[in-house]
């Protein structure tokens, strides 16, 4: 009787090992490497999803024009999740089981990524550089996870005390979305204040999808807040700042990287000037003073007939980082050889100002560094050097 469970466990382990071996180079042929990505192409953040997809396509086209990686062209398969975790699972199943992808690259959304992990990891498929700043993208450790984005928690822990000191703020408040995203922003800000001996004066939340923020703004105004940390995305950032301006409430506003998008000033206009947000890569304006960024932005616009955004850059750099590791892994590309390459990988700063990233056999987040940008005359301007938790 004692033998049976042991034998069963051994059989399961053997089956798992066989599954891993069978899929160690799925998606790799003599002539192609097949990558998969899941984007929101028809849901609430379809604008972002489309931009990530186009950025990925630009880098794929570039490398294929140059002959590929070790003679293999890159094939990119993209599925739509509509920002729905259930649809993301179906998309992952198609990409893994039908399209036979080698790696999942640049999948957008926290809940959507989490929902697909069992599908990927069961088949030994790496989840590479997801477009989300959630801690779960690298923690708890899994050899098949690689993440590039400093977490919302770390972003706000670093940026909040820095801005408090610079602006001489005395009363810091927060307005945040009542879900894990908003809570991570709020908790990070609280931890940052704790580091300098301060506490949050007022905390107010809103339900996802809310459009009226008058009560939250009135609450913060009556508390005398001179700085507000926003755990908001696009519409809510614009709504909160717009309502504040109308009522004569003009604190320093600080948002996370979720609010670092050209849509804030395109939709919110001049009233959004003054907003700070945490960020890494610069927004790629087509008339950017930096010649390399300007060249890249105009190349993108020529190809796709629209201006690039920071999400275009995220997609471009996710593919670029994959290509670096695949090149380093050598001609005999497999999951194991790719991981071996990544685990000694250093990705240097790029033309967009990304911080250097390093990976090891136990480190799956490239960098936790973040910096600040501010909307000035309806354009994002970098206002700080990188900060990082050591």
Buried (B, 14 or more C-beta within 10 A) or exposed (E): EEEEEEEEEEEEEEEEEEEBEEBBBBBBEEEBBBBBBBBBBBBBBBBBBBBBBBBBBBBBEBBBEEEBBEEBBBBBBBBBBBBBBEBBBBBBBBBBEEBBBBBBBBBBBBBBBBBBBEBBBEBBBBBBBBBBBBBBBBEEEBBBBBBBBBBBBBBBBBBBBBBBEEBEBEBBBBBBBBBBBBBBBBBBBBBBBEEEEBEBBBBBBBEEEBEEBEEBBBBBBEEEBBBBBBBBBBBBBBBBBBBBBEEEBEBBBBBBBBBBBBBBBBEBEEBBBBBBBBBBBBBBBBEBEBEEBBEBBBBBBEEBEEBBBBBBBBBBBBBBBBBBBBBBBBEEBBBBBBBBBBBEBEBEEBBBBBBEBEBEEEEBBBBBBBBBBBBEEBBBEEBBEBBEEE
